[in-house]
Structure formats: structure tokens, C-alpha cells
């Protein structure tokens, strides 16, 4: 099987506003875990941008370097699509960060990427599952699951070049290889990898969309109509982090006569299915807690 592992370096952590400044991809054959091909682009944003000192201290990519060596994301787009065509995707925290920021960066130029019709393996999620509940006897604390810590656990030494996206890609491949060899492919193929909402509001299970964060995390959109309809109204009308994809999916249930078609419809919702049971309790109308903003 051919698998593409990718990673990004960026100007910051805001997936909707920050810019990709390095994009690296390596295609591997999982029969022997050998690289087949690779791409490594330094991306020069086409709009005014800055790189905060704290970000540059991590990835060591300066604005001066990009002005001299960078290429536009639009200029490598066709190659990106051809390189990943027909391949599943591997990353380390890509489902939570790198895939959304890639989506929003492409969206600025009215470009698209097929995020739906492929499997997204996330070695960070797998490592968290692998290490769940384990305590480091030396520190008495839970084991770290960042890429450097995971690589060191499997190979006995840290990898060189952390926070250069190409080096991170190569380390991710080695970690994923060790995870698969330890647990098997079936263990690595998990429902948690379902990619639905780029703004992180929604996940999809079966034919229903569920809130992925906030005080009502785990509630389906349909059950929220009974639990706290005003909360859905807030997500759609007032939350500044909600994007058009999430807004359309919620509106399809909240205001079916006025909603548009979701920008990325996954599996069509089946009207005859029973509404999933509620997991929470109704709060006073219109109240928003700090938990609602915990991931922004």
C-alpha cells in the first residue's frame, strides 16, 4: 500500500488565520516501509504576513529566507494533488492541526483537497491510545506523547531535526511503523480518524454529527434540538470560530427550510433513523461556559 505522510511548519497555531510556510510529504510503500518519492516546499504566503519570534525559534524559518527561497502554495498545488492521488494519509497530529490548516490555506485561493475519500492515520492519536493510563515510574507522571517522546520510546534515542517538517515526516513514519508492528493494521484503523469538521466543532459517527468540544461535547446535533437549541443558535450565529462547513451541517437540522448544502457532505443523513439519546442536561437558555471555548 502506498501511504503519504505529511507535515507543516506554520506562522502560528490558528488553523483558520495562520499560514503554512513549509509543507513536506513523503510517499512510502508499507510493504517494506521504504520511501518512494518526496516533496519539500517552503511556502511564501501571497499576502502580508509575519512570523512571530516564538514560532521562528521553533522551526528556524525566517521571513527573509522565505522571500528568497519560498514558492507560492498555488504554484505547487497541481503537484500536491498528483502526489497524493489515490493515497491514504499519515501525520502526527494532522487530523487535529495540519489537515485543517492545509484546508484553510488552500481555501484562501479557492483551491480544494479531497479530505473525505481516504483514510487519515494520525500517529499521535494512536500513541495516546497506546500509552493511555501508563505512568512513568521515574517521574510519577503520565508519559509524554509528542513526536520526540514517542520516537525515543520506540528507538531508544531522540531523532534529529525536530520541527523541520521533512524530518518530522520521517520520524512519524518510523513511529507509525513501530505502532503497526506492535499492534497490527487492524488496531491502527480507527473511527477516531473520521475527518469531518475543519473548525473542530463536529465529528461524524454513523449517520449523525456530534459536537466535538465545549460543554455539550458528545451530543448529536439532533439531540441538541431537545437539550439546548440555543447553543446551536450560538454556534451558527455568534461563534466567530465557526466556518461555513459546520454552519451548513448544523443549519440542515436547526433550520432545514433555510439551510444550504454542506460544503463537504459525508454520508447523507437518513431521516427515518431514531435520534441518538442525549448525554447531557439542559442548561439555562443562552448560557455559554468557559468549556465552550476550551479548544480555541
C-alpha positions as CSV (number, residue, x, y, z in Angstrom):
1,X,0.0,0.0,0.0
2,X,1.2,3.5,-0.8
3,X,0.8,6.0,2.0
4,X,1.7,9.7,2.0
5,X,3.0,11.2,5.3
6,X,2.9,14.9,5.6
7,X,3.7,17.7,8.0
8,X,3.7,21.5,8.1
9,X,5.5,24.4,9.7
10,X,3.4,27.5,10.1
11,X,3.4,31.1,11.3
12,X,1.3,30.2,14.3
13,X,-1.3,27.8,15.8
14,X,-4.6,29.4,14.5
15,X,-5.7,27.0,11.7
16,X,-8.1,29.5,10.2
17,X,-5.8,32.5,10.1
18,X,-2.1,31.4,10.1
19,X,0.0,30.5,7.1
20,X,1.8,27.3,6.1
21,X,5.5,28.2,5.4
22,X,6.8,24.6,5.0
23,X,5.0,21.7,3.5
24,X,6.6,18.3,3.4
25,X,5.3,15.0,2.0
26,X,6.9,11.5,1.7
27,X,5.3,8.6,-0.1
28,X,6.1,5.2,1.3
29,X,5.4,1.6,0.4
30,X,4.1,0.0,3.5
31,X,5.1,-3.5,2.3
32,X,8.7,-2.6,3.1
33,X,8.4,0.9,4.7
34,X,10.7,2.4,2.1
35,X,10.3,6.0,0.7
36,X,9.1,6.0,-2.9
37,X,9.1,9.8,-3.5
38,X,9.1,13.1,-1.6
39,X,8.2,16.8,-1.8
40,X,9.5,19.6,0.4
41,X,8.3,23.1,-0.3
42,X,9.0,26.3,1.6
43,X,5.8,28.3,1.1
44,X,5.8,32.0,0.6
45,X,2.3,33.4,1.5
46,X,0.8,35.7,-1.2
47,X,-0.5,38.2,1.4
48,X,1.3,40.3,4.0
49,X,2.4,38.1,6.9
50,X,4.8,37.9,9.8
51,X,6.5,35.1,11.7
52,X,6.4,35.7,15.5
53,X,9.7,35.3,17.2
54,X,8.5,32.4,19.3
55,X,7.4,30.5,16.1
56,X,10.7,31.2,14.3
57,X,12.6,29.9,17.4
58,X,10.8,26.6,17.0
59,X,11.2,26.0,13.2
60,X,14.0,28.4,12.4
61,X,12.3,29.6,9.2
62,X,12.7,33.4,8.8
63,X,10.7,35.8,6.6
64,X,14.0,36.7,4.8
65,X,14.5,33.0,4.0
66,X,11.0,32.6,2.6
67,X,11.4,35.8,0.5
68,X,14.5,34.3,-1.1
69,X,13.5,30.6,-1.3
70,X,9.8,30.3,-1.0
71,X,7.2,29.3,-3.6
72,X,3.5,30.0,-3.6
73,X,1.1,27.4,-2.5
74,X,-0.8,27.9,-5.7
75,X,2.3,27.1,-7.7
76,X,2.7,23.6,-6.1
77,X,-1.0,22.8,-5.9
78,X,-1.2,20.6,-9.0
79,X,1.9,18.7,-7.9
80,X,0.3,18.3,-4.4
81,X,-2.8,16.8,-5.9
82,X,-1.0,14.5,-8.2
83,X,1.4,13.4,-5.5
84,X,-1.3,12.4,-3.0
85,X,-3.8,11.0,-5.6
86,X,-5.1,7.6,-4.6
87,X,-3.2,7.5,-1.3
88,X,-4.2,7.4,2.3
89,X,-2.6,10.0,4.6
90,X,-0.4,9.7,7.6
91,X,0.5,12.5,10.1
92,X,1.4,13.3,13.7
93,X,-1.5,15.4,14.9
94,X,-2.5,16.1,11.3
95,X,-6.2,15.3,12.0
96,X,-6.3,18.0,14.7
97,X,-4.0,20.6,13.2
98,X,-2.1,20.0,9.9
99,X,-5.2,18.9,7.8
100,X,-7.4,21.9,9.0
101,X,-4.6,24.4,8.4
102,X,-4.0,23.0,4.9
103,X,-7.7,23.2,4.2
104,X,-7.9,26.9,5.2
105,X,-4.7,27.9,3.4
106,X,-6.0,26.3,0.2
107,X,-9.4,27.8,0.6
108,X,-7.9,31.3,0.5
109,X,-7.0,30.7,-3.1
110,X,-10.3,28.8,-3.9
111,X,-8.5,25.5,-4.1
112,X,-9.7,22.2,-2.7
113,X,-8.3,18.9,-1.5
114,X,-10.1,15.6,-1.2
115,X,-10.1,15.1,2.6
116,X,-13.0,12.7,2.6
117,X,-12.4,9.7,0.4
118,X,-9.3,8.4,2.1
119,X,-8.1,7.1,5.5
120,X,-6.3,9.6,7.7
121,X,-3.9,7.8,10.0
122,X,-2.8,10.0,13.0
123,X,0.2,8.5,14.8
124,X,-0.4,11.0,17.7
125,X,-3.9,9.6,18.4
126,X,-2.5,6.1,18.2
127,X,0.3,6.9,20.6
128,X,-2.2,8.4,23.1
129,X,-4.2,5.2,22.9
130,X,-1.1,3.0,23.2
131,X,0.1,4.9,26.3
132,X,-3.3,5.5,27.9
133,X,-3.1,5.2,31.7
134,X,0.6,4.5,31.8
135,X,2.7,6.2,34.4
136,X,6.4,7.0,34.2
137,X,7.9,5.3,37.3
138,X,10.7,7.8,37.4
139,X,8.5,10.9,37.4
140,X,5.2,9.6,38.6
141,X,3.5,11.4,35.7
142,X,1.9,10.2,32.6
143,X,4.2,9.6,29.6
144,X,4.5,12.4,27.1
145,X,3.1,11.6,23.6
146,X,4.8,14.3,21.5
147,X,6.7,13.1,18.4
148,X,10.1,13.2,20.0
149,X,9.0,11.3,23.1
150,X,7.2,8.6,21.0
151,X,10.3,8.2,18.7
152,X,12.6,7.9,21.7
153,X,10.3,5.2,23.3
154,X,10.5,3.0,20.2
155,X,14.1,3.6,19.2
156,X,16.0,4.5,22.4
157,X,17.2,7.9,21.3
158,X,15.6,11.1,20.0
159,X,15.6,11.9,16.3
160,X,17.5,14.8,14.9
161,X,15.8,17.8,13.2
162,X,12.6,18.1,15.2
163,X,10.3,20.9,14.0
164,X,11.6,20.8,10.4
165,X,8.6,19.3,8.7
166,X,10.6,16.9,6.5
167,X,12.5,15.5,9.4
168,X,9.2,15.3,11.4
169,X,7.7,13.3,8.5
170,X,10.5,10.8,8.5
171,X,10.2,10.4,12.3
172,X,6.4,10.0,12.0
173,X,6.8,7.2,9.5
174,X,9.2,5.4,11.9
175,X,6.8,5.8,14.8
176,X,3.8,4.6,12.8
177,X,5.8,1.6,11.6
178,X,6.6,0.7,15.2
179,X,2.9,1.1,16.2
180,X,1.7,-1.1,13.4
181,X,4.4,-3.8,14.1
182,X,3.4,-3.7,17.8
183,X,-0.4,-3.8,17.4
184,X,-1.2,-4.6,13.8
185,X,-3.0,-2.8,11.0
186,X,-6.5,-3.6,12.3
187,X,-5.7,-1.7,15.6
188,X,-4.4,1.3,13.6
189,X,-7.6,1.7,11.6
190,X,-9.8,3.6,14.0
191,X,-13.1,5.5,13.9
192,X,-11.4,8.4,15.7
193,X,-9.7,9.2,12.3
194,X,-13.0,10.3,10.7
195,X,-12.4,13.8,9.3
196,X,-15.4,16.0,9.3
197,X,-15.2,19.5,10.6
198,X,-12.2,21.7,9.8
199,X,-13.0,24.1,12.6
200,X,-13.1,21.1,15.0
201,X,-16.7,21.6,16.1
202,X,-18.1,18.3,14.7
203,X,-17.2,14.7,14.3
204,X,-19.2,12.1,12.5
205,X,-20.3,8.6,13.7
206,X,-22.6,6.6,11.5
207,X,-25.2,8.9,10.0
208,X,-25.0,11.7,12.7
209,X,-22.8,14.6,13.5
210,X,-21.7,15.1,17.1
211,X,-20.3,18.1,18.9
212,X,-16.5,17.6,19.3
213,X,-15.9,20.2,22.0
214,X,-17.5,22.6,24.5
215,X,-19.9,21.9,27.3
216,X,-22.1,19.6,25.2
217,X,-19.2,17.5,23.7
218,X,-20.6,14.2,22.6
219,X,-24.2,15.4,21.9
220,X,-25.5,14.9,18.4
221,X,-26.9,17.9,16.6
222,X,-30.3,16.2,16.6
223,X,-30.3,15.6,20.4
224,X,-29.2,19.2,21.0
225,X,-32.5,20.3,19.5
226,X,-34.0,18.9,22.7
227,X,-31.2,19.6,25.2
228,X,-30.3,23.2,24.3
229,X,-31.3,24.5,20.9
230,X,-30.0,28.0,21.8
231,X,-26.5,26.5,21.9
232,X,-26.8,25.5,18.3
233,X,-28.0,29.0,17.5
234,X,-24.9,30.4,19.2
235,X,-22.5,28.2,17.2
236,X,-24.2,29.2,14.0
237,X,-24.8,32.9,14.6
238,X,-22.4,34.2,17.2
239,X,-19.3,32.0,17.5
240,X,-16.6,33.7,15.5
241,X,-14.6,30.4,15.0
242,X,-17.4,28.6,13.2
243,X,-16.8,28.0,9.5
244,X,-19.2,27.6,6.6
245,X,-19.0,23.8,6.6
246,X,-20.1,23.4,10.3
247,X,-22.7,26.2,9.9
248,X,-24.3,24.3,7.0
249,X,-24.3,21.0,8.7
250,X,-26.0,22.4,11.8
251,X,-28.4,24.5,9.8
252,X,-29.6,21.4,8.0
253,X,-31.1,20.3,11.3
254,X,-31.7,23.6,13.0
255,X,-33.4,25.5,10.1
256,X,-33.9,22.9,7.4
257,X,-36.0,25.2,5.2
258,X,-33.3,27.9,5.2
259,X,-30.0,25.9,5.3
260,X,-27.7,25.4,2.4
261,X,-26.0,22.3,1.3
262,X,-22.9,21.4,3.4
263,X,-19.7,22.2,1.6
264,X,-18.4,18.6,2.2
265,X,-21.4,16.3,2.7
266,X,-20.2,13.0,4.0
267,X,-22.8,10.3,4.2
268,X,-26.4,11.6,3.7
269,X,-28.4,11.7,6.9
270,X,-31.2,9.1,7.0
271,X,-34.4,10.8,8.3
272,X,-36.0,7.6,9.5
273,X,-33.2,6.8,11.9
274,X,-34.1,7.4,15.6
275,X,-32.5,10.5,17.2
276,X,-29.5,9.4,19.3
277,X,-30.1,9.6,23.0
278,X,-28.9,12.8,24.8
279,X,-25.8,12.6,27.0
280,X,-26.3,15.9,28.9
281,X,-28.6,18.1,30.8
282,X,-30.3,21.3,29.6
283,X,-28.7,24.5,30.8
284,X,-30.4,27.9,31.2
285,X,-31.1,29.3,27.8
286,X,-28.3,31.2,26.2
287,X,-25.6,30.4,28.7
288,X,-22.1,29.8,27.4
289,X,-19.4,28.4,29.7
290,X,-15.6,28.6,29.6
291,X,-15.6,24.9,28.4
292,X,-17.2,26.1,25.2
293,X,-14.0,27.9,24.3
294,X,-11.5,25.4,25.6
295,X,-10.0,24.5,22.2
296,X,-9.9,27.9,20.6
